[in-house]
Amino acid sequence: MKKILLSTLFIILCTSIAAAQGAGDYNKVEFYGGYSLGRVESNTRGQTVAISGDGTIQLADMCSSSSTDALGPNFQKFYCTRRSFNGFDASATYNLSKYFGIKADVTGHFKSDRFVDTGGGVTTTVDTREHLYNFLGGVQVKNNSKTARFKPFAHALFGAAHYTARIQQTVTVAAFNSTLEDKETSFAMKLGGGLDVRVSRRIDIRLIEFDYNPMFAGDRAISTVQGPFTVSSTGKRANNFTIGFGIVIH
């Protein structure tokens, strides 16, 4: 993961240095950085939970009513609602022509949350901390003219998403306190576009960028840091969306 990140940053650095080199009547290179709001859903379809000395719980569908008692109605939202993540989006594009470019893109989205459920005289508090990174590349279509003021664009990007989650459960029955870590690297896409507006010779403002950002998670074992649980998950496609804005430098 560190090698991928360093390679991507190196590409961005090289392209930003090259940005000063124009090409005819269009911008040869562009660098973008900005804020990104991610609307992210769970990549887990179901789980098998083995409890030391107390059998196994099979949750085929995390969002079914039969799973509510095991998860708690509030913690079930972790798996069954699309939630807002704050983050960043950075990209570098090398334009092969006035309208067509090759693009490298990195995004990061982050979320910390707390869920509290009470039932049967027991209170369960679950604290979660999630990181989601995308490392993508593909093509961009855009009018890269040096004189154009309004520049709508579209892109199709493909690569990998790396998701991590730390899930810490605290129960009034201390024997069931636990800490789990979920890590998954999966195929991902980013399909969408937006609108840039030129404000100077070297700078555009990206008024909006909107993307469909699915990731296709597989089955995996969840690491137990502490506690009596052994957990395995079945993966699913997470249909995520992002919306953002920022600055483009040529």
Phi, psi and omega in degrees: 000317179297321179296319179297315181296315180296321178296318180294317178297325178296318178298315180297318180298314181296318182289327179290326176294323181283354186298335182288349183266102180285172179213099176062229184263010178224158180283125185284323185225144173223148177235130181239140172214139181187181178278146178222129173259121179259133171256103196244136174245163184296147175259019181247124177271314182207171180216150168246122185243115176261127181252124183305119177074008185219025173084195186231141175248128179252118178246094184290328181223112184297339186257005179280158179297332180290341179270349185297318181297321182287322184269326191094140185297330179280313179294334177301334179296334177302325182262343195235004175233148175278123186245159184270128175245139172267149181187200183227162176221129178224137181212159174227134183232130174254115184273118179281338178208184180297333186240357189224131180219162175257132191234137170245136188221138175231131173232152174223133179228143191221146182205132170239138186213162176223135179234131181236126177232140179232132179190141179062029180078007181242133176251128179243126177245125180242120175256130181237146174224120187236143173232135177225117179245144172239134176237106193228157175212154180173217187238152176229138175246125186193149172280104184266019179304141179290343183253348180295137180269312180256127188229082172293149181215160174221149178215158175227115187235147184219147179170226186233144171247136178241116184246135173227144177218134172248122186240113183247120182251128177239123185238147177296339169266097193301338182297341182257011173295141183203160172225125181238152176231126180249127178227132181210129173248126187217165175294142181216159177226162174217111184237121181172211182176196183180203183219125173254147177233126181288131177242343175200180183300326185251350190232134169242154171256126174274103183292323180200144169224131181231132185220146165269124190230070181284149170229146191246088187278147178258182176285149185198161173267142178264133181283132176264112177279321181200140176123173187269010187256143168239121191235137170232145185240147168260133185271171176205173174284127174262117182270088184263156177226148176228149175220137184203180178204161181175208186235138175249130178243132180260000000 
